[in-house]
Amino acid sequence: MAEMELFPGAYYLPDFLSSAVQRALRQRVEAVAGPLFYTPVHRSGHPMRLRLCCLGQHWNAQTYAYEPVRSDHDGAPVPPVPEDLAALARRIAQAVGMDLRPDVCLVNHYAEDGRLGVHQDKDEHPATLRAGVPIVSLSLGDTAAFALGGVRRSDPFTRFPLRSGDALVLGGPARLRFHGVTRVHPGTGPASLGLTGRYNLTFRQNAP
Ligand SMILES: O=C(O)CCC(=O)C(=O)O
């Protein structure tokens, strides 16, 4: 199915990844990130409702800064973003006319009670935010109820499902739109993927 421009700079690409690519991506995620997932503790003191593994640079849930080691967890260095995954994200950005050189990928694993509160992705370098360099999101496994708002927290939300294989691009004027995952629908992922829960990968560019 073709992409839909939901708002200027916000593109929804349903069913973008074939079943075979989804299976391959699941294997890549588990090979690269599998042993490294952990539950971040937000600076409010609450554990987040997902498990995280950052590639390229670590996003610190206490300071909201990117760093080379996981200083809010185990101090371990961060594996690089694999070239093939970065190239895939770049191709998706190009498909909607945007340029992205991903140097960070946050891989989230949501269990059946997983969710992610409404937030803006605004911790990347100010120059990349100003330039509207996009974030490319890929979903695998169970369907998420996704909420996409505006650039002010009080703006109304558009709600739609992110299913296994869907891609979403937030760039240009949509780069700082608020968004969140209100719930995950257990058991809704493709049987052929054999994944319990949901992976979401957000490819980002920190360096200007
Ligand atoms: O899981 C998703 O679809 C959204 C992930 C997200 O917003 C984030 O990692 O900042």
Ligand as a Chemical Component Dictionary entry (heavy atoms), coordinates in Angstrom:
data_LIG
# 
_chem_comp.id                   LIG 
_chem_comp.type                 NON-POLYMER 
_chem_comp.pdbx_formal_charge   0 
_chem_comp.three_letter_code    LIG 
# 
loop_
_chem_comp_atom.comp_id 
_chem_comp_atom.atom_id 
_chem_comp_atom.alt_atom_id 
_chem_comp_atom.type_symbol 
_chem_comp_atom.charge 
_chem_comp_atom.model_Cartn_x 
_chem_comp_atom.model_Cartn_y 
_chem_comp_atom.model_Cartn_z 
_chem_comp_atom.pdbx_ordinal 
LIG O1 O1 O 0 6.829  2.335 19.873 1  
LIG C1 C1 C 0 6.535  3.248 19.141 2  
LIG O2 O2 O 0 5.814  3.110 18.152 3  
LIG C2 C2 C 0 7.001  4.659 19.463 4  
LIG C3 C3 C 0 8.390  4.704 20.029 5  
LIG C4 C4 C 0 8.790  6.084 20.446 6  
LIG O3 O3 O 0 8.019  6.998 20.406 7  
LIG C5 C5 C 0 10.131 6.310 20.951 8  
LIG O4 O4 O 0 10.922 5.357 21.078 9  
LIG O5 O5 O 0 10.446 7.491 21.231 10 
# 
loop_
_chem_comp_bond.comp_id 
_chem_comp_bond.atom_id_1 
_chem_comp_bond.atom_id_2 
_chem_comp_bond.value_order 
_chem_comp_bond.pdbx_ordinal 
LIG O1 C1 DOUB 1 
LIG C1 O2 SING 2 
LIG C1 C2 SING 3 
LIG C2 C3 SING 4 
LIG C3 C4 SING 5 
LIG C4 O3 DOUB 6 
LIG C4 C5 SING 7 
LIG C5 O4 DOUB 8 
LIG C5 O5 SING 9 
# 
